[in-house]
Amino acid sequence: MITPAVRTRVADLDSAELPAYIHDTTHLRAHAASVRAALPARVELYYAAKANPAPEILTALAGDVNGYEVSSGGELAHVRAHLPTMPVAFGGPGKTVDELTAALHLDVGRFHVESPYEARRLVALAARTRPDHDVDVLLRVNLPLGPDVLRGAALTMGGDPGPFGMDPDDVESCLRALRGPDAGRVRVRGIHAHLASGLDADRRLALAEGVLAWARDIADRHGITRPEVNIGGGMAVDYTNPTARFDWARFGAGLDRLVADRPDLIVRIEPGRALTAYSGWYATEVVDLKHSRGRAFAVLRGGTHHLRTPAAKGHDQPCVIVPTTSPWPHSWPRPEIHHTQVTLTGQLCTPKDVFARDRAITELRVGDRIAFALAGAYAWNISHHDFLMHPHPTFHYL
């Protein structure tokens, strides 16, 4: 599961360079190309920059995505600075006046409007700052599609009361207001509905079918021509099985069937984790081995302040051991353990600083390297970097 290029870099890094994030951009581009090839040509593929906004990652994806989804003014400025000509969609709840104003000046391609109040603010700001420019919006809806459709989701952003998007009745009232004379150059182009994350292809298709049916009905009733429907991301990444993959071919074929009778419909998806997770690794080394009440523990350089994912999701991060082959450089004995289970922890002063529990090993020695898989998304960028003021990791893009 570890690419040869990453394994070589993990083994060759100087100890002073650890911990390290290693991203195999060749692997990333190949994966993104395979996703693009599995989708119908008419389905637009946007990358959700929140998953990993590193400039090298954004640039590596540019050849296979149609655009980028951002969820803050900071993400917007960052993406535009590195990819100034790529289309951008601006989503997320709680957009401030300053963020909306900046987005108007930057000619954001699509605004994902989260509430009737946000819609009113956008109309007023657009009239004041860009009165001669069209402003295209999708209205984010919280659809009550029922528990069966969302069963198995790792996270749900819709179906129940929550801060994301509008109820269907509010979407209807927004449509009436934004298609009237007081809306100025603000134009409703369609619907955005990102309702859940962590779904397999069949459940993701069932969710898409419900969203598309509702969006098509509302577009027909309100006379929206060439309607756009952004069905979000949420394609599952299985942290218990790093070799498993979302079935993009099945998903693409299913989408093709769902839109076959509506050539005027524009469909957009915005995966994040499912594009970049597999190409990133967090590499570190064993600094101590110890036993406590009959259990073995390996204390690793770094911790979940660098890779928050296992603590945030409550899982064991998959990993591989990369043994060191260089001679032990110290005068004291080199601790090692054999044929047992070991819990991998970090250096933080909290019992929650655990990467993986009771991992079966054949041999592990102080100084060996550990490479944690699936670290290409929601890893460094969601972590509490400066807790205990340990050094930051180094970053390597292959």
Contacts in CASP RR format, 6 or more apart in sequence:
PFRMAT RR
TARGET T0000
AUTHOR 0000-0000-0000
METHOD contacts of the structure
MODEL  1
MITPAVRTRVADLDSAELPAYIHDTTHLRAHAASVRAALPARVELYYAAK
ANPAPEILTALAGDVNGYEVSSGGELAHVRAHLPTMPVAFGGPGKTVDEL
TAALHLDVGRFHVESPYEARRLVALAARTRPDHDVDVLLRVNLPLGPDVL
RGAALTMGGDPGPFGMDPDDVESCLRALRGPDAGRVRVRGIHAHLASGLD
ADRRLALAEGVLAWARDIADRHGITRPEVNIGGGMAVDYTNPTARFDWAR
FGAGLDRLVADRPDLIVRIEPGRALTAYSGWYATEVVDLKHSRGRAFAVL
RGGTHHLRTPAAKGHDQPCVIVPTTSPWPHSWPRPEIHHTQVTLTGQLCT
PKDVFARDRAITELRVGDRIAFALAGAYAWNISHHDFLMHPHPTFHYL
1 242 0 8 1.000
1 243 0 8 1.000
1 318 0 8 1.000
1 320 0 8 1.000
1 373 0 8 1.000
2 10 0 8 1.000
2 281 0 8 1.000
2 320 0 8 1.000
2 322 0 8 1.000
2 371 0 8 1.000
2 373 0 8 1.000
3 24 0 8 1.000
3 27 0 8 1.000
5 24 0 8 1.000
5 26 0 8 1.000
5 27 0 8 1.000
5 398 0 8 1.000
6 22 0 8 1.000
6 24 0 8 1.000
6 280 0 8 1.000
6 281 0 8 1.000
6 371 0 8 1.000
6 398 0 8 1.000
7 320 0 8 1.000
7 322 0 8 1.000
7 371 0 8 1.000
9 22 0 8 1.000
9 283 0 8 1.000
9 396 0 8 1.000
9 398 0 8 1.000
10 20 0 8 1.000
10 22 0 8 1.000
10 281 0 8 1.000
10 283 0 8 1.000
10 322 0 8 1.000
10 369 0 8 1.000
10 371 0 8 1.000
11 322 0 8 1.000
11 324 0 8 1.000
11 325 0 8 1.000
11 369 0 8 1.000
13 20 0 8 1.000
13 283 0 8 1.000
13 369 0 8 1.000
13 394 0 8 1.000
13 396 0 8 1.000
15 285 0 8 1.000
15 367 0 8 1.000
17 394 0 8 1.000
18 283 0 8 1.000
18 284 0 8 1.000
18 285 0 8 1.000
18 301 0 8 1.000
18 369 0 8 1.000
18 393 0 8 1.000
18 394 0 8 1.000
19 282 0 8 1.000
19 283 0 8 1.000
19 284 0 8 1.000
19 300 0 8 1.000
19 301 0 8 1.000
19 302 0 8 1.000
19 303 0 8 1.000
19 306 0 8 1.000
19 393 0 8 1.000
19 394 0 8 1.000
20 282 0 8 1.000
20 283 0 8 1.000
20 284 0 8 1.000
20 393 0 8 1.000
20 394 0 8 1.000
20 395 0 8 1.000
20 396 0 8 1.000
21 280 0 8 1.000
21 281 0 8 1.000
21 282 0 8 1.000
21 283 0 8 1.000
21 375 0 8 1.000
21 376 0 8 1.000
21 379 0 8 1.000
21 380 0 8 1.000
21 393 0 8 1.000
21 394 0 8 1.000
21 395 0 8 1.000
21 396 0 8 1.000
22 280 0 8 1.000
22 281 0 8 1.000
22 283 0 8 1.000
22 371 0 8 1.000
22 396 0 8 1.000
22 398 0 8 1.000
23 54 0 8 1.000
23 56 0 8 1.000
23 57 0 8 1.000
23 279 0 8 1.000
23 280 0 8 1.000
23 281 0 8 1.000
23 376 0 8 1.000
23 395 0 8 1.000
23 396 0 8 1.000
23 397 0 8 1.000
23 398 0 8 1.000
24 279 0 8 1.000
24 280 0 8 1.000
24 281 0 8 1.000
24 398 0 8 1.000
25 56 0 8 1.000
25 57 0 8 1.000
25 60 0 8 1.000
25 279 0 8 1.000
25 397 0 8 1.000
25 398 0 8 1.000
26 398 0 8 1.000
27 278 0 8 1.000
27 279 0 8 1.000
28 57 0 8 1.000
28 60 0 8 1.000
28 61 0 8 1.000
28 275 0 8 1.000
28 276 0 8 1.000
28 278 0 8 1.000
28 279 0 8 1.000
29 60 0 8 1.000
29 61 0 8 1.000
29 63 0 8 1.000
29 64 0 8 1.000
31 275 0 8 1.000
31 278 0 8 1.000
31 279 0 8 1.000
32 60 0 8 1.000
32 61 0 8 1.000
32 63 0 8 1.000
32 64 0 8 1.000
32 65 0 8 1.000
32 275 0 8 1.000
33 64 0 8 1.000
34 248 0 8 1.000
35 45 0 8 1.000
35 64 0 8 1.000
35 248 0 8 1.000
35 271 0 8 1.000
35 274 0 8 1.000
35 275 0 8 1.000
36 45 0 8 1.000
36 64 0 8 1.000
36 65 0 8 1.000
38 248 0 8 1.000
38 249 0 8 1.000
38 251 0 8 1.000
38 252 0 8 1.000
39 45 0 8 1.000
39 248 0 8 1.000
39 251 0 8 1.000
39 252 0 8 1.000
39 255 0 8 1.000
39 269 0 8 1.000
40 252 0 8 1.000
40 255 0 8 1.000
40 256 0 8 1.000
40 259 0 8 1.000
42 259 0 8 1.000
42 263 0 8 1.000
42 266 0 8 1.000
42 267 0 8 1.000
43 252 0 8 1.000
43 255 0 8 1.000
43 259 0 8 1.000
43 267 0 8 1.000
43 268 0 8 1.000
43 269 0 8 1.000
44 66 0 8 1.000
44 67 0 8 1.000
44 266 0 8 1.000
44 267 0 8 1.000
44 268 0 8 1.000
44 269 0 8 1.000
45 64 0 8 1.000
45 65 0 8 1.000
45 66 0 8 1.000
45 67 0 8 1.000
45 268 0 8 1.000
45 269 0 8 1.000
45 271 0 8 1.000
46 65 0 8 1.000
46 66 0 8 1.000
46 67 0 8 1.000
46 68 0 8 1.000
46 69 0 8 1.000
46 87 0 8 1.000
46 89 0 8 1.000
46 230 0 8 1.000
46 268 0 8 1.000
46 269 0 8 1.000
46 270 0 8 1.000
47 58 0 8 1.000
47 61 0 8 1.000
47 65 0 8 1.000
47 67 0 8 1.000
47 68 0 8 1.000
47 69 0 8 1.000
47 270 0 8 1.000
47 271 0 8 1.000
47 272 0 8 1.000
47 275 0 8 1.000
47 276 0 8 1.000
48 68 0 8 1.000
48 69 0 8 1.000
48 71 0 8 1.000
48 233 0 8 1.000
48 270 0 8 1.000
48 271 0 8 1.000
48 272 0 8 1.000
49 58 0 8 1.000
49 68 0 8 1.000
49 69 0 8 1.000
49 70 0 8 1.000
49 71 0 8 1.000
49 75 0 8 1.000
49 78 0 8 1.000
49 79 0 8 1.000
50 69 0 8 1.000
50 70 0 8 1.000
50 71 0 8 1.000
50 75 0 8 1.000
50 272 0 8 1.000
50 378 0 8 1.000
50 381 0 8 1.000
51 272 0 8 1.000
51 273 0 8 1.000
51 275 0 8 1.000
51 276 0 8 1.000
51 277 0 8 1.000
51 376 0 8 1.000
51 377 0 8 1.000
51 378 0 8 1.000
52 272 0 8 1.000
52 276 0 8 1.000
52 376 0 8 1.000
52 377 0 8 1.000
52 378 0 8 1.000
52 379 0 8 1.000
52 380 0 8 1.000
52 381 0 8 1.000
53 75 0 8 1.000
53 78 0 8 1.000
53 79 0 8 1.000
53 381 0 8 1.000
54 381 0 8 1.000
54 395 0 8 1.000
54 397 0 8 1.000
55 78 0 8 1.000
55 82 0 8 1.000
56 397 0 8 1.000
57 276 0 8 1.000
57 376 0 8 1.000
58 68 0 8 1.000
58 79 0 8 1.000
58 82 0 8 1.000
58 83 0 8 1.000
59 82 0 8 1.000
59 83 0 8 1.000
61 275 0 8 1.000
61 276 0 8 1.000
62 83 0 8 1.000
62 86 0 8 1.000
65 86 0 8 1.000
66 87 0 8 1.000
66 268 0 8 1.000
67 86 0 8 1.000
67 87 0 8 1.000
67 88 0 8 1.000
67 89 0 8 1.000
68 79 0 8 1.000
68 83 0 8 1.000
68 86 0 8 1.000
68 87 0 8 1.000
68 88 0 8 1.000
68 89 0 8 1.000
69 88 0 8 1.000
69 89 0 8 1.000
69 91 0 8 1.000
69 270 0 8 1.000
70 76 0 8 1.000
70 78 0 8 1.000
70 79 0 8 1.000
70 88 0 8 1.000
70 89 0 8 1.000
70 90 0 8 1.000
70 91 0 8 1.000
71 90 0 8 1.000
71 91 0 8 1.000
71 92 0 8 1.000
72 92 0 8 1.000
72 99 0 8 1.000
73 90 0 8 1.000
73 99 0 8 1.000
73 102 0 8 1.000
73 103 0 8 1.000
74 99 0 8 1.000
76 88 0 8 1.000
76 90 0 8 1.000
76 99 0 8 1.000
76 102 0 8 1.000
76 103 0 8 1.000
76 106 0 8 1.000
76 108 0 8 1.000
77 102 0 8 1.000
77 106 0 8 1.000
79 86 0 8 1.000
79 88 0 8 1.000
80 88 0 8 1.000
80 106 0 8 1.000
87 109 0 8 1.000
87 110 0 8 1.000
88 106 0 8 1.000
88 108 0 8 1.000
88 109 0 8 1.000
88 110 0 8 1.000
89 108 0 8 1.000
89 109 0 8 1.000
89 110 0 8 1.000
89 111 0 8 1.000
89 112 0 8 1.000
89 138 0 8 1.000
89 230 0 8 1.000
89 268 0 8 1.000
89 270 0 8 1.000
90 99 0 8 1.000
90 103 0 8 1.000
90 108 0 8 1.000
90 109 0 8 1.000
90 110 0 8 1.000
90 111 0 8 1.000
90 112 0 8 1.000
91 111 0 8 1.000
91 112 0 8 1.000
91 114 0 8 1.000
91 140 0 8 1.000
91 192 0 8 1.000
92 112 0 8 1.000
92 114 0 8 1.000
92 140 0 8 1.000
92 164 0 8 1.000
93 114 0 8 1.000
93 115 0 8 1.000
93 163 0 8 1.000
93 164 0 8 1.000
93 165 0 8 1.000
94 114 0 8 1.000
94 118 0 8 1.000
95 103 0 8 1.000
95 114 0 8 1.000
95 118 0 8 1.000
97 121 0 8 1.000
97 125 0 8 1.000
100 111 0 8 1.000
100 118 0 8 1.000
100 121 0 8 1.000
100 122 0 8 1.000
100 125 0 8 1.000
101 125 0 8 1.000
101 129 0 8 1.000
103 111 0 8 1.000
104 125 0 8 1.000
104 126 0 8 1.000
104 129 0 8 1.000
104 130 0 8 1.000
104 133 0 8 1.000
104 135 0 8 1.000
105 129 0 8 1.000
105 130 0 8 1.000
107 133 0 8 1.000
109 136 0 8 1.000
110 136 0 8 1.000
110 137 0 8 1.000
110 138 0 8 1.000
110 189 0 8 1.000
110 228 0 8 1.000
110 230 0 8 1.000
111 122 0 8 1.000
111 135 0 8 1.000
111 136 0 8 1.000
111 137 0 8 1.000
111 138 0 8 1.000
112 137 0 8 1.000
112 138 0 8 1.000
112 140 0 8 1.000
112 192 0 8 1.000
112 230 0 8 1.000
113 119 0 8 1.000
113 122 0 8 1.000
113 137 0 8 1.000
113 138 0 8 1.000
113 139 0 8 1.000
113 140 0 8 1.000
113 174 0 8 1.000
114 140 0 8 1.000
114 164 0 8 1.000
114 165 0 8 1.000
114 166 0 8 1.000
115 165 0 8 1.000
115 166 0 8 1.000
115 170 0 8 1.000
116 166 0 8 1.000
116 170 0 8 1.000
116 173 0 8 1.000
116 174 0 8 1.000
116 177 0 8 1.000
119 137 0 8 1.000
119 139 0 8 1.000
119 174 0 8 1.000
119 177 0 8 1.000
119 178 0 8 1.000
119 186 0 8 1.000
120 177 0 8 1.000
122 135 0 8 1.000
122 137 0 8 1.000
122 186 0 8 1.000
123 178 0 8 1.000
123 182 0 8 1.000
123 183 0 8 1.000
123 184 0 8 1.000
123 186 0 8 1.000
126 133 0 8 1.000
126 135 0 8 1.000
126 184 0 8 1.000
126 185 0 8 1.000
126 186 0 8 1.000
127 184 0 8 1.000
127 185 0 8 1.000
130 185 0 8 1.000
131 185 0 8 1.000
132 185 0 8 1.000
133 185 0 8 1.000
134 185 0 8 1.000
134 187 0 8 1.000
135 185 0 8 1.000
135 186 0 8 1.000
135 187 0 8 1.000
136 187 0 8 1.000
136 189 0 8 1.000
137 178 0 8 1.000
137 186 0 8 1.000
137 187 0 8 1.000
137 188 0 8 1.000
137 189 0 8 1.000
137 190 0 8 1.000
138 188 0 8 1.000
138 189 0 8 1.000
138 190 0 8 1.000
138 191 0 8 1.000
138 192 0 8 1.000
138 228 0 8 1.000
138 230 0 8 1.000
139 166 0 8 1.000
139 171 0 8 1.000
139 174 0 8 1.000
139 175 0 8 1.000
139 188 0 8 1.000
139 190 0 8 1.000
139 191 0 8 1.000
139 192 0 8 1.000
140 164 0 8 1.000
140 165 0 8 1.000
140 166 0 8 1.000
140 191 0 8 1.000
140 192 0 8 1.000
140 193 0 8 1.000
140 194 0 8 1.000
141 165 0 8 1.000
141 166 0 8 1.000
141 167 0 8 1.000
141 168 0 8 1.000
141 171 0 8 1.000
141 191 0 8 1.000
141 192 0 8 1.000
141 193 0 8 1.000
141 214 0 8 1.000
142 157 0 8 1.000
142 158 0 8 1.000
142 159 0 8 1.000
142 162 0 8 1.000
142 164 0 8 1.000
142 165 0 8 1.000
142 166 0 8 1.000
142 167 0 8 1.000
142 193 0 8 1.000
142 195 0 8 1.000
143 158 0 8 1.000
143 159 0 8 1.000
143 168 0 8 1.000
143 193 0 8 1.000
143 195 0 8 1.000
143 210 0 8 1.000
143 211 0 8 1.000
143 214 0 8 1.000
144 159 0 8 1.000
144 168 0 8 1.000
145 159 0 8 1.000
145 195 0 8 1.000
145 207 0 8 1.000
145 210 0 8 1.000
145 211 0 8 1.000
146 159 0 8 1.000
149 203 0 8 1.000
149 206 0 8 1.000
149 207 0 8 1.000
149 210 0 8 1.000
150 156 0 8 1.000
150 158 0 8 1.000
150 159 0 8 1.000
150 195 0 8 1.000
150 196 0 8 1.000
150 207 0 8 1.000
151 203 0 8 1.000
152 198 0 8 1.000
152 199 0 8 1.000
152 203 0 8 1.000
153 196 0 8 1.000
153 197 0 8 1.000
153 198 0 8 1.000
153 199 0 8 1.000
153 203 0 8 1.000
154 197 0 8 1.000
154 198 0 8 1.000
154 236 0 8 1.000
154 313 0 8 1.000
155 196 0 8 1.000
155 197 0 8 1.000
155 198 0 8 1.000
156 195 0 8 1.000
156 196 0 8 1.000
156 197 0 8 1.000
157 164 0 8 1.000
157 194 0 8 1.000
157 195 0 8 1.000
157 196 0 8 1.000
157 197 0 8 1.000
158 164 0 8 1.000
158 195 0 8 1.000
158 196 0 8 1.000
159 195 0 8 1.000
164 194 0 8 1.000
166 174 0 8 1.000
168 214 0 8 1.000
171 191 0 8 1.000
171 218 0 8 1.000
172 218 0 8 1.000
174 188 0 8 1.000
175 188 0 8 1.000
175 218 0 8 1.000
175 222 0 8 1.000
176 222 0 8 1.000
177 183 0 8 1.000
178 186 0 8 1.000
178 187 0 8 1.000
178 188 0 8 1.000
179 188 0 8 1.000
179 222 0 8 1.000
188 222 0 8 1.000
188 224 0 8 1.000
189 224 0 8 1.000
189 226 0 8 1.000
189 227 0 8 1.000
189 228 0 8 1.000
190 215 0 8 1.000
190 219 0 8 1.000
190 224 0 8 1.000
190 227 0 8 1.000
190 228 0 8 1.000
190 229 0 8 1.000
191 211 0 8 1.000
191 214 0 8 1.000
191 215 0 8 1.000
191 218 0 8 1.000
191 219 0 8 1.000
191 227 0 8 1.000
191 228 0 8 1.000
191 229 0 8 1.000
191 230 0 8 1.000
192 229 0 8 1.000
192 230 0 8 1.000
192 232 0 8 1.000
193 211 0 8 1.000
193 214 0 8 1.000
193 215 0 8 1.000
193 229 0 8 1.000
193 230 0 8 1.000
193 231 0 8 1.000
193 232 0 8 1.000
194 230 0 8 1.000
194 231 0 8 1.000
194 232 0 8 1.000
194 233 0 8 1.000
194 234 0 8 1.000
194 270 0 8 1.000
195 207 0 8 1.000
195 211 0 8 1.000
196 207 0 8 1.000
196 234 0 8 1.000
197 233 0 8 1.000
197 234 0 8 1.000
197 273 0 8 1.000
198 234 0 8 1.000
198 235 0 8 1.000
198 236 0 8 1.000
198 237 0 8 1.000
199 207 0 8 1.000
199 234 0 8 1.000
199 235 0 8 1.000
199 236 0 8 1.000
200 236 0 8 1.000
200 246 0 8 1.000
200 247 0 8 1.000
201 235 0 8 1.000
201 246 0 8 1.000
201 247 0 8 1.000
201 248 0 8 1.000
201 250 0 8 1.000
201 251 0 8 1.000
202 250 0 8 1.000
204 234 0 8 1.000
204 235 0 8 1.000
204 236 0 8 1.000
204 246 0 8 1.000
204 251 0 8 1.000
205 250 0 8 1.000
205 251 0 8 1.000
205 254 0 8 1.000
205 255 0 8 1.000
205 258 0 8 1.000
207 231 0 8 1.000
208 231 0 8 1.000
208 255 0 8 1.000
208 258 0 8 1.000
209 258 0 8 1.000
211 229 0 8 1.000
211 231 0 8 1.000
212 229 0 8 1.000
212 231 0 8 1.000
212 258 0 8 1.000
212 259 0 8 1.000
212 265 0 8 1.000
212 267 0 8 1.000
215 227 0 8 1.000
215 229 0 8 1.000
216 227 0 8 1.000
216 229 0 8 1.000
216 262 0 8 1.000
216 265 0 8 1.000
218 224 0 8 1.000
219 227 0 8 1.000
225 264 0 8 1.000
226 264 0 8 1.000
226 265 0 8 1.000
226 266 0 8 1.000
227 264 0 8 1.000
227 265 0 8 1.000
227 266 0 8 1.000
228 265 0 8 1.000
228 266 0 8 1.000
228 267 0 8 1.000
228 268 0 8 1.000
229 265 0 8 1.000
229 266 0 8 1.000
229 267 0 8 1.000
229 268 0 8 1.000
230 267 0 8 1.000
230 268 0 8 1.000
230 269 0 8 1.000
230 270 0 8 1.000
231 267 0 8 1.000
231 268 0 8 1.000
231 269 0 8 1.000
232 268 0 8 1.000
232 269 0 8 1.000
232 270 0 8 1.000
232 271 0 8 1.000
233 269 0 8 1.000
233 270 0 8 1.000
233 271 0 8 1.000
233 272 0 8 1.000
233 274 0 8 1.000
234 271 0 8 1.000
234 272 0 8 1.000
234 273 0 8 1.000
234 274 0 8 1.000
235 246 0 8 1.000
235 248 0 8 1.000
235 251 0 8 1.000
235 271 0 8 1.000
235 273 0 8 1.000
235 274 0 8 1.000
236 246 0 8 1.000
236 274 0 8 1.000
237 246 0 8 1.000
237 273 0 8 1.000
237 274 0 8 1.000
237 277 0 8 1.000
237 278 0 8 1.000
237 374 0 8 1.000
237 377 0 8 1.000
238 244 0 8 1.000
239 309 0 8 1.000
239 313 0 8 1.000
239 315 0 8 1.000
239 316 0 8 1.000
239 317 0 8 1.000
239 318 0 8 1.000
239 374 0 8 1.000
240 315 0 8 1.000
240 316 0 8 1.000
240 318 0 8 1.000
241 318 0 8 1.000
242 278 0 8 1.000
242 318 0 8 1.000
242 373 0 8 1.000
242 374 0 8 1.000
245 278 0 8 1.000
246 274 0 8 1.000
255 267 0 8 1.000
259 265 0 8 1.000
259 267 0 8 1.000
272 377 0 8 1.000
273 377 0 8 1.000
273 378 0 8 1.000
275 377 0 8 1.000
276 376 0 8 1.000
276 377 0 8 1.000
277 374 0 8 1.000
277 375 0 8 1.000
277 376 0 8 1.000
277 377 0 8 1.000
277 378 0 8 1.000
278 373 0 8 1.000
278 374 0 8 1.000
278 376 0 8 1.000
279 376 0 8 1.000
280 373 0 8 1.000
280 374 0 8 1.000
280 375 0 8 1.000
280 376 0 8 1.000
280 379 0 8 1.000
281 371 0 8 1.000
281 372 0 8 1.000
281 373 0 8 1.000
281 375 0 8 1.000
281 376 0 8 1.000
282 306 0 8 1.000
282 307 0 8 1.000
282 317 0 8 1.000
282 371 0 8 1.000
282 372 0 8 1.000
282 375 0 8 1.000
282 379 0 8 1.000
282 393 0 8 1.000
283 322 0 8 1.000
283 369 0 8 1.000
283 370 0 8 1.000
283 371 0 8 1.000
283 372 0 8 1.000
284 300 0 8 1.000
284 301 0 8 1.000
284 302 0 8 1.000
284 303 0 8 1.000
284 369 0 8 1.000
284 370 0 8 1.000
284 372 0 8 1.000
285 300 0 8 1.000
285 301 0 8 1.000
285 324 0 8 1.000
285 367 0 8 1.000
285 368 0 8 1.000
285 369 0 8 1.000
285 370 0 8 1.000
286 298 0 8 1.000
286 299 0 8 1.000
286 300 0 8 1.000
286 364 0 8 1.000
286 365 0 8 1.000
286 366 0 8 1.000
286 367 0 8 1.000
286 368 0 8 1.000
286 369 0 8 1.000
286 370 0 8 1.000
287 299 0 8 1.000
287 300 0 8 1.000
287 301 0 8 1.000
287 347 0 8 1.000
287 366 0 8 1.000
287 367 0 8 1.000
288 298 0 8 1.000
288 299 0 8 1.000
288 335 0 8 1.000
288 366 0 8 1.000
289 296 0 8 1.000
289 297 0 8 1.000
289 298 0 8 1.000
289 299 0 8 1.000
289 335 0 8 1.000
289 336 0 8 1.000
289 337 0 8 1.000
289 342 0 8 1.000
289 364 0 8 1.000
289 365 0 8 1.000
289 366 0 8 1.000
290 296 0 8 1.000
290 297 0 8 1.000
290 299 0 8 1.000
291 297 0 8 1.000
295 341 0 8 1.000
295 343 0 8 1.000
295 358 0 8 1.000
296 337 0 8 1.000
296 340 0 8 1.000
296 341 0 8 1.000
296 342 0 8 1.000
296 343 0 8 1.000
297 342 0 8 1.000
297 343 0 8 1.000
297 345 0 8 1.000
298 342 0 8 1.000
298 343 0 8 1.000
298 344 0 8 1.000
298 345 0 8 1.000
298 364 0 8 1.000
298 370 0 8 1.000
299 345 0 8 1.000
299 346 0 8 1.000
299 347 0 8 1.000
300 344 0 8 1.000
300 345 0 8 1.000
300 346 0 8 1.000
300 347 0 8 1.000
300 355 0 8 1.000
300 370 0 8 1.000
301 346 0 8 1.000
301 347 0 8 1.000
302 346 0 8 1.000
302 347 0 8 1.000
302 390 0 8 1.000
302 393 0 8 1.000
303 345 0 8 1.000
303 346 0 8 1.000
303 347 0 8 1.000
303 348 0 8 1.000
303 353 0 8 1.000
303 355 0 8 1.000
303 390 0 8 1.000
304 310 0 8 1.000
304 311 0 8 1.000
304 346 0 8 1.000
304 348 0 8 1.000
304 352 0 8 1.000
304 353 0 8 1.000
304 354 0 8 1.000
304 355 0 8 1.000
304 383 0 8 1.000
305 348 0 8 1.000
305 353 0 8 1.000
305 383 0 8 1.000
305 384 0 8 1.000
305 385 0 8 1.000
305 386 0 8 1.000
305 387 0 8 1.000
305 388 0 8 1.000
305 390 0 8 1.000
306 379 0 8 1.000
306 380 0 8 1.000
306 383 0 8 1.000
306 385 0 8 1.000
306 392 0 8 1.000
306 393 0 8 1.000
307 317 0 8 1.000
307 355 0 8 1.000
307 372 0 8 1.000
307 375 0 8 1.000
307 379 0 8 1.000
307 380 0 8 1.000
307 383 0 8 1.000
308 378 0 8 1.000
308 379 0 8 1.000
308 382 0 8 1.000
308 383 0 8 1.000
308 384 0 8 1.000
309 315 0 8 1.000
309 317 0 8 1.000
309 374 0 8 1.000
309 375 0 8 1.000
309 378 0 8 1.000
309 379 0 8 1.000
309 382 0 8 1.000
310 316 0 8 1.000
310 317 0 8 1.000
310 354 0 8 1.000
310 355 0 8 1.000
310 356 0 8 1.000
311 352 0 8 1.000
311 353 0 8 1.000
311 354 0 8 1.000
312 378 0 8 1.000
312 382 0 8 1.000
316 355 0 8 1.000
316 356 0 8 1.000
316 357 0 8 1.000
316 359 0 8 1.000
317 355 0 8 1.000
317 356 0 8 1.000
317 372 0 8 1.000
317 373 0 8 1.000
317 374 0 8 1.000
317 375 0 8 1.000
318 356 0 8 1.000
318 372 0 8 1.000
318 373 0 8 1.000
318 374 0 8 1.000
319 344 0 8 1.000
319 355 0 8 1.000
319 356 0 8 1.000
319 359 0 8 1.000
319 370 0 8 1.000
319 371 0 8 1.000
319 372 0 8 1.000
319 373 0 8 1.000
320 370 0 8 1.000
320 371 0 8 1.000
320 373 0 8 1.000
321 361 0 8 1.000
321 364 0 8 1.000
321 368 0 8 1.000
321 369 0 8 1.000
321 370 0 8 1.000
322 368 0 8 1.000
322 369 0 8 1.000
322 370 0 8 1.000
322 371 0 8 1.000
323 363 0 8 1.000
323 365 0 8 1.000
323 368 0 8 1.000
323 369 0 8 1.000
324 365 0 8 1.000
324 367 0 8 1.000
324 368 0 8 1.000
324 369 0 8 1.000
328 334 0 8 1.000
334 365 0 8 1.000
334 366 0 8 1.000
334 367 0 8 1.000
335 365 0 8 1.000
335 366 0 8 1.000
336 363 0 8 1.000
336 364 0 8 1.000
336 365 0 8 1.000
336 366 0 8 1.000
337 361 0 8 1.000
337 363 0 8 1.000
337 364 0 8 1.000
337 365 0 8 1.000
338 361 0 8 1.000
338 362 0 8 1.000
338 363 0 8 1.000
339 361 0 8 1.000
339 362 0 8 1.000
339 363 0 8 1.000
340 360 0 8 1.000
340 361 0 8 1.000
341 358 0 8 1.000
341 359 0 8 1.000
341 360 0 8 1.000
341 361 0 8 1.000
342 358 0 8 1.000
342 359 0 8 1.000
342 361 0 8 1.000
342 364 0 8 1.000
343 354 0 8 1.000
343 356 0 8 1.000
343 357 0 8 1.000
343 358 0 8 1.000
343 359 0 8 1.000
344 354 0 8 1.000
344 355 0 8 1.000
344 356 0 8 1.000
344 357 0 8 1.000
344 359 0 8 1.000
344 370 0 8 1.000
345 353 0 8 1.000
345 354 0 8 1.000
345 355 0 8 1.000
346 353 0 8 1.000
346 354 0 8 1.000
346 355 0 8 1.000
347 353 0 8 1.000
347 388 0 8 1.000
347 390 0 8 1.000
348 387 0 8 1.000
348 388 0 8 1.000
349 388 0 8 1.000
355 370 0 8 1.000
355 372 0 8 1.000
380 393 0 8 1.000
385 392 0 8 1.000
END
